Amino acid sequence: MLPLTMAQPGEINSIIHVGGNAETKKHLEDLGFHVGGTVQIVSEINGNLIVNVKDTRIAIDRTLASKIGI
C-alpha cells in the first residue's frame, strides 16, 4: 500500500485504505474517498493535490493525501 502522494498524475488508482482519526476519515469519506473507489491525480503543486473523485475535482493538502492508501 502506498499513500496517494506517491501516485503519478494521470494514473487511475483504486483506494484500498482511508486512515486517520474518526473526524479525518469522516471528512475524507464525505469528500468521496471510499475504499474500493477510484482516484486520479490531475496535478500536484508543492505536495498539494488536485484529484478527480467521483467525477468531481477536489483539492487536498499533502497531510490529507497521505491518509489515503492506494
C-alpha positions as CSV (number, residue, x, y, z in Angstrom):
1,M,0.0,0.0,0.0
2,L,1.3,3.4,-1.0
3,P,-0.1,6.9,0.1
4,L,-1.8,8.8,-2.6
5,T,1.0,11.3,-2.5
6,M,3.2,8.7,-4.3
7,A,0.9,8.3,-7.3
8,Q,1.7,9.9,-10.7
9,P,-0.5,12.5,-12.3
10,G,-2.9,10.8,-14.8
11,E,-2.9,7.4,-13.2
12,I,-6.2,6.0,-12.1
13,N,-5.8,4.2,-8.7
14,S,-8.1,2.2,-6.5
15,I,-8.5,3.3,-2.9
16,I,-7.6,0.5,-0.6
17,H,-7.4,2.4,2.7
18,V,-8.7,5.6,4.3
19,G,-6.9,6.4,7.5
20,G,-6.7,9.0,10.2
21,N,-8.8,9.7,13.3
22,A,-12.6,9.3,13.1
23,E,-13.0,13.0,12.2
24,T,-10.5,12.8,9.4
25,K,-11.9,9.6,8.0
26,K,-15.4,11.1,8.0
27,H,-14.2,14.2,6.2
28,L,-12.4,12.2,3.5
29,E,-15.5,9.9,3.1
30,D,-17.7,13.0,2.8
31,L,-15.5,14.2,0.0
32,G,-15.9,10.9,-1.8
33,F,-12.8,8.9,-0.8
34,H,-14.2,5.4,-0.2
35,V,-12.4,2.1,-0.1
36,G,-13.0,0.4,-3.5
37,G,-13.4,3.8,-5.2
38,T,-11.0,5.3,-7.7
39,V,-9.0,8.4,-7.6
40,Q,-6.9,10.2,-10.3
41,I,-4.4,12.9,-9.7
42,V,-4.9,15.8,-12.0
43,S,-2.0,17.9,-10.8
44,E,0.4,18.4,-7.9
45,I,1.9,21.6,-6.6
46,N,4.3,21.5,-3.6
47,G,2.7,18.2,-2.4
48,N,-0.8,19.5,-2.5
49,L,-3.0,17.6,-5.0
50,I,-6.0,18.3,-7.3
51,V,-7.7,14.9,-7.8
52,N,-10.7,13.5,-9.6
53,V,-13.0,11.5,-7.3
54,K,-16.5,10.5,-8.5
55,D,-16.3,12.8,-11.5
56,T,-15.5,15.8,-9.2
57,R,-12.2,17.7,-8.9
58,I,-11.1,18.2,-5.3
59,A,-8.1,20.0,-3.9
60,I,-6.5,18.3,-0.9
61,D,-3.3,19.0,1.0
62,R,-0.4,16.7,1.5
63,T,-1.5,15.7,5.0
64,L,-4.9,14.5,3.9
65,A,-3.5,12.9,0.8
66,S,-1.1,10.8,2.9
67,K,-4.1,9.3,4.8
68,I,-5.4,7.7,1.6
69,G,-3.9,4.4,0.6
70,I,-3.7,3.2,-2.9
